[in-house]
Amino acid sequence: MSAQANLTAALTEIDRARDIVEFSTVVVARDKQLRKTDHPVFLQKAALEFQSRFLPNFEESIRAGKSWGYATTCNAVSRKAGGQAGRDACERIACRLSLLDHALIGKIGIRALSIFAASFGRHSNRAECRKGAIRIAKFCRDESRPLQELNNLSLAALINGFSKWPEEADFRQAAVAIAGDVIRRAGRHHQLSDFTQQGLVSLVNGFSKWPDEAASCKAAAVLAREILRRSGRLCEFPQQGLAILVNGFSKWPEELACGQVTIAIAGEVLGRVTQFPELSEQDLANLVNGFSKWPDEAVSRQATVAIASELLRRADQLPHYSQQGLANLVNGFCKWPDDATCRKATVAIAGEVLWRAAQLPDLTQQGLANLVNGFSKWPEEPAFCRAVVALAREVLRRATQLCEFSQQGLANLVNGFSNWPEELPCGQVTVVLAGEVLRRAGRRTGLSDFTAQDLRGLVIGFNRWPQESAARQATIAIVNEVLGRGVRFFDFTKPESESLLDDFSRWPQGATGHEAIAKIIGELQLIQSEATQPRTGEKWSNQTRQSTKEISS
């Protein structure tokens, strides 16, 4: 049968379908059979027929036990090939579903609800799709027992649908319920042996959207242990699946099982070097960004260096990489600044970032911070200086949006820009960042939500601009927070301590806040003297006393 005849037959079949069951059966069957050229034509026609003939009877069909046909049809037409008609159909059924009462939504069945959730998640920018997904999430949260009826793929469809709106409380609570069910299943006699590779990958990907949830972390750990149990079969996982796993597990670097399985995957990736050309730019970025969470592992470094070589081989394709993908690659490569291949790959990315400077407004706040932080690991490289100056101008353009940056993002920006004190835009943006830190310091909670690592980055960064009053004021606010927590808690390294004291010695005479600065100098002196040999300690003590005297004068 010719392609045209096949399409004509498929369209005739949906025209002749008498009810939703028959209609959905044809849609699902033909969805798998039609060629690429015919596929959109068929699905868009099916979406229009679905809306006009069957959607008006949605509630009646649910009561008649025919909701499965609606779910499978929605799943088919909501894909990319369904076009505008498919998106409209998905939105309209989501709207109807969002209005169902508890009894009626329960009649749909949890398997059909998981398919609806996955469909609605494809169009997360549509308000009605979000509302429909919220209705499903509330049902999963309130009625967790039906989750036990789902296989691993349906559980994954649910959580990946919800993951398109990670900030919404209803989806977070539903994700916790799904995580609880995965954890429960891991305690069975056969544990998670019935979970497919696709199910494992999709579940890890879903839970990674809520990394701060204890249930997500615990569920990821049991999934990691299951994959470790199958470590001899990692060769059976597809390339993209491995990249998704690495990206997911990287959200919990402190979890032993997550680290172990990532290291095992790094070994598998190294064994597939000849297949690297098959990896997409997103896969490369996910792998590099993930491996960088375990920088002390030799195999992480080896796998990353191999990917850096692949990136250099296809450097002419960098213009096609997404902004976020470039930022993730830099964030990973910078964990090994001593490696020449990682540096060369990052230089190539810096050139691309500079070339598309007009597109920097498209970068997320985290992407901006990652680029600045990454490039700062090679401050002597001219390409990085040029790129960072462009990034500084972009941060200045967003001066009114700094409240949206995370604490870590602010710290990475301040510490990163401080590596180029001679560049005017870097100094200008540091003053603006100091104002944001001072604003946060003035809150009732002060700087209590900044981690020790973030505060270290801020104080070291701001202290390299002693001539700027705003930088000095921000430094004093940070020093007071550090003193309040105890300087020893921050575990400053000797080079960091030396850098701080050298910078403090260059503060202007009579600068405000000298008491706090003198106190932290004394604390650093005490810590350093305990950690050094007598002669080094004597030299350090003399230097510190001199610095203290100059600040206090």
N, C-alpha and C positions, 0 to 999 in steps of 0.2 A: 504494500500500500504506500502511495506517495505521501510526502509530508503534508501537502495540501489536503489530500483525502483524509489523512489521519486527524488533522485539525477539524475538518468539517464533521467527521464522525463524532469527535469529542464534543463539539458545540451542539450537535443534534441530541446527544445523550443527555446533556444537562437541560436542554429545552423540554425533553420528554419526561424528565424525572417528576414523579407524582408527589413525593413528600421529601422532607429533609433527610431522611435516612438514605433514600435512593440517590438524592442529589449529592450528599456528602461522599457517598461511596464512589460515585463517578469522579468527583473533584479530586479525591485522594488518589485514585488509581491513575487518572490522566496526569496529575501533577508529577508523577514519577516517570511517565512514559514519553511525554511530548519533548520535542527537540527545543533547543534554546530559542530559536527564532519564533516558534509557535507558542512557547510557554507563556509569555506575557499576554498575548492576545487571548488565550484561553482563560487565564486567571482573572484578567480584568473583566471579561465577559461574565465569568462565574460570580465575581464580586457584585456586579450590578444585578444579576439575577437573584443572588442571595439577599440583597437589600430589599428588592421590590417584592419578591414572592414569599420569602420565609421569615425574614426578620420581624414582620408585624405579628407573627404567631409565636414569638419566642417564649413568653410565659406559659402559654397553653401547651406548648411542646414539652416544656420542663415538667409540667404536671403529668404529661403522658409518658415520661421517661425517655424522651428523645433528645436530650441536651447534648449527647455525645456528637451528634451530627453537626451541631452548631460549633462546637469546639474545634473539631477537625477541619471544618470548612474555614473558620476564622484563622486557624493556624496556617492554612495553605495560602489564602488570599492576602494575608497580612505581610507576607514576605516581599522582598524588593520587586519581584516580577509582577506583583499585584498592582503596582503603581498607585496612582491617586485613588482609583476606585477601591482598591484593597485597603488602603489606609482609612478611607471613609467608612467602609464596612466595619472595620475593626473598631473604630471610634464609636460608631453607633451602637454596636452590640455591647461595648464597654459601658456606654451610658445606660443602657437598659439594665445591665447586670448590677451596676452601682446602686440601683433603686430597689433591688430585691430585698424582701424581708428575710429574717434568719431561717425560717422554715423552708422557704422556696429555694434559697441559695444552697441549703443542705441537700435538696433533691437533685441538684445538678450533678453531684458526685465529685469526689476529690480528684479523681483522675482527669475529668473534664476541666475542673478548675485549674489544675496545673498547666494544662494546654492553653487555657485562656490567659493565665498569668504570663506565660512565655510570649504569647502573641501581643498582649498589651505592652510588654516591655520593649518591643521593637519600635514602638512609637511613643517613647517616653516624653516627648515634647508636646504631645496632645493631652490637654487637660482631662478629657473624658477617659482616656486610657489610664491615666493616673488614678482617677476616681474608681474605675472598675477594678484596678489592681488593689487599691486600698480596701475595697469591700472583700476581696478574696483574702487579703492579709489578715483582716480582722477575724474572718471565719477560722483561718488556720491558727490564729493566736488563741481564740476562745474554744475551739474544738480540736485540740491537738490529737485526739485519738484517731480520727480518720487518716492522719498522716501514716499510720502503721500499714494502711492498705496499699501504699504506693511503692513501686520499685525504685531503685536508685536513680534511674533516668527521670522519672516523674518528680522525685524530690529535687533533682538538679534543675529541672525546668521551672519549678516553683521559685527556688531561691535566686536563680539567674534572672527571672522576670522581676522579682522584687528588688534585685540589686541595682536596677536602673535608677532607683530613688533612695540611695543609702542614707540620706539625711532625715527621711521621714520616720517618725517614731513607730508608726504602725508596721512598716516594713522591717524595722529593726527588731521589733517584738516577735514578728512572724519568723524572722531568721533565727532568733533564739529558740523558738519552738522546733523548727526544723533541725537545728543543731542538736537539740536534746534528743530527737528521734534517732539521729545518726549515732550519737553516743550510746543510746540504749541498744541499738542493733550491734554495736561493736562488742557489747557484753554477752552476746549470744554464743552458743557452743561453736558455731561455724563462723562467728564474727562477721566480717564484711566480705567473705569469699564470694558472695553472689553479686558483688558490685562489679560492673563492667569498667573497662578502662575509661570510656567516655564519661561514665557516671562519676568516677573518682575525680577526673580532671574538672568536670563542670561543677562539682560540689566544692572543691578547693577554690575555684575561681569565684564562686558565689560568696562563700564565707569570708573571703579576703576583702570584701567591701565593707565589712564591719570588724576590722582588726582589733578594736579596743574591747569588744565583747568577750567576756571570759568563755562563754559557750562556744563562740566561733573559734577561739584559740584551741579549746579542748577538742572540738570536732575536727579541726585541721590536724591536730596531733594524732588522733586515732586513724584518720585517713592516711597520714604519713606513715604510720606503722604498718598499715595494710600494704602500701606500696613497697615499703622496705621488705615485707614478707615475700613480695613478688620481685625483688630486685633482680633476680636472674632473668626476668622477662621484660625488663625495661626496653629491650630491643624491639618489643612489639608495640610500644607506644609511638604514635606519629610525632613528627618533628614539632608541630604546633602544640600538641598536647604537652610535651616536655617543657616547652617555653611557658605555657600557661601555668603548669605546676610550679616551676621555679619562681615565676612572678608572684603566685599566690603564697607559697610558703615563705617568701622573703618578708612577708608582713609580720612574721613571728620569729625573728632571728634568735631569740632567747630560748625557743623550744628545741630541745635536743633532737627529737624525731624529725622536725622540720629541717634542721641543719643536716642531719645524717642523710635524709633522702635527697636533699639538694646536692650534696657532695657526690652521691651515687649518680645522680643525673648528670653532673658535670663530667664524670668519667664516661658516661654513655655518649654525651655530646662530643667529647674529644674523639671517641671512636667513630664518629660520623663526619669527620672533616670533609670527606669527599662529597657529602650531601649538603654542605653549607649553602651552595647556590640555590637550593630549594627553599631556604629560610626566607621569610618575608622580613621587611625592615622592622615590623613590630615584633616579630619573633626574636630578632637579633637584640633589639632594645630590651625586651623582657628578660632574656637570658643574661645579658651583661648587667642590667640593673639588679637582678636577683642574685647572681653570683657575688656581686660586690658586698652583699651583706655578710659574707664570710671571707674577708680579704686575707685572713691568715692561713687559709687552706691552700696548699700548693695546687691542687687540682682546679680550684676556682680561678686561680691566676692563669693556669695553663689554658683553660677553656676560654677565658676572656681574651688572652693574647691571640689565640687562634681566631676568635671572632673579629678582633681588631684587624688581623691580617685580611680576613674576608671583606671587611668594610673598606679597607684600602684598595683591594682588588676591584671592588665595584664603586669606587669613589665617584665615578661619573654619574651614578644614580642618586647621589645625595640630594639633588634638587627635588626628587620625588618623595623624600622622607617627610614625615609630619614634624611640626615644631616640637611636639611633646616627645616624639621618638628620639629626636636629636638630643633633647635635654636628658632623657633617660640614659642614652649612650654615654654622654659626658659624665653624668653622675656615677656611672659604673667605672669607666676607664680611669677616672681620677683617683680611684682607690689604690691604683698601682702607679704612682707618678714616676717611679724609677725605671719603669719599663719603656723602652724606646718605641716599641710598636704601639702601645697605648697612647703615648704622647703624639706620635705621627697621626694616628687616627683622629685624635682630638683636635689637632691642628687643622686637619681637613674639615672637621665639623665647624670649627671656629670660622674658617673662610666662608662656609655656607651660611652660617648665622649672620655674618657681616653682609654677605651678598643680598640676603633677604631682610635687611634691617627694617624695611617698610612694613614687614609682616609681624614684627615683634609684638604689636598690640594683641595679636591672636594667642600669644603665649599665656598659660596660666601663671598664677603667682608662684606656684611651686616650680614650674618650669624655669621661670626667670631666676629664682634663687638657686636652683640646681646648676644652671649654666654658669652663673657668677662664681659659685662655690667651686665648681669643677675647674674652670679656667684658672682660678687663683692658685691651683697647685703647681702651676708653671709660670710664675710671675715674670720670669726673664724672657719669655717667648713673645716677640712682637705681635704675632697673630692674635694671641690671647688678650693683649693690652688693647688692641683695636676693637676686638669684639666686646670687651668689658666696657669700654667707653660708650659704645652704642647701647649696651644694656643699661648703663647708668642713666643715659638720657631717657630710656623707656621708663625706668623706675621714677624718674623725676616727673614724667608725664602723668604717672599714676599717683602723684603725691596725695591726692584726696582719697585714694583707695587703700592706703597703707593699713588701715584697720582690718582689712580682709586678709592680710598676710598672717601666716602662722608664726608662732614664737620661733620655731626653728628656721623658718624662712627669713625672718628679720635678722636672726643671728648669722645665717649664711651670707646674707647680703652685706652686712656690716663688716664681717670678718673678711669677706672676699674683696670688697672694694678697697679695704685698707692696704692691700698689697701694691696699690698704685697711687701712693700719696701725692705724686707729682702731677697727676692728671686732674684738671679742674673739675670735670663732671663727677669724678669719683668723690672729690671733697664736697661738692655741692649736694650730692645725694646723701652723703653721710650726715650732713647737718639736718636734712629732712628726716632721715631715719632716726636720728637722735631725738627729734621732736616727737615722733611716734612712741619711742620707748619712754620718754618723759610723760607723755599722756597716759600710757598704761601704768606707769609707776604711781601716778596720782589717783588711781582707782582705789576703792576700799580694800581690794585684795592685793594691790601693789603688783609686784613682779613674781608672786608666788607660783604662778602657772608656768614659769619658765624653768626648764630643766637645768641642772648644773652645767651640762655641756653647752646649752644655749647661752647661759650667763657668761661662761668662760669665753665663748666666741665674741660676745658683745663687748666685754670689758677689754679684751685684747685688741679688738678692732677699733673701738672708739679711742682707746688710749694712744693710737698712732696719729691722732689729730689734736695734739695738745693746744694748738693755736686757735682751735674753734671752741668758743664758749659753750655752744649747745652740746658738743661732744664731751666736754669736761663735766657739764651738769648731768648728762646721761651716765657718764662713768661713775660719778658720785652716787647716783641712785642705785646703780648696779652694785657698787662696792658695799653700800649699806645692806643690800640684800644678801650679798656674799658673807659679810661679817655676821649677819643675823643667823645664817645657817651654819656658820663655822667654816673657816677657810680650809681646814683639813679635809672637809667633806668634798671639796672640789678637786683635790689631788692635782694641783698644778705641777706640770713637769718642770725640770730645771730650766730648759730653754724658755718656757713660757714665763717663769718667774723672773728670769734675767731680762726678758723683753719688757715685762711690765715695769720693773724697777728702772730700766733705762728710759722708758717713756715717761714715767712719773717724774724723773729727774729733769725733764724738759718742760714741765708745767711752768707757766708764768709765775713770777714772784707775787706772793700775796693772793694767789688764786683761792676762791672760796672752796670750802669743803676740805681744807687741809687736815683737819682732825681725823676724818675718816680715812684719807689717803695715808696719813702717817701711821694710823693703826694697822692698816692692811700691810703696809711695808714692814712694820714690826713683826706681824704674823708670818709673812713670807720669809723674813730673816730667820725667825726661829725654826721654821720647817726646813729651810735650806741648810742651816748650820747643823741640824741633826742628820742630814742626809749626805753631808760631804766630809772629806778628810779634814784634819785640823788645819793644814795650810790653806786649802781651798776655802774652808769655813772662815778663817781669819780674813782672807781677802774679801770674801762675800760680806762679812760683818762690817768691814770698813766701808765698803761700797754702799751698803744699806744705811749705815749711820749717816753717811754723807748725803744720801738721797733724802733721808728723813729730815735732816737739818735744812736742806734746801727747800723742801715743801713747807716746813713749819715756819720758816723765816718770813 
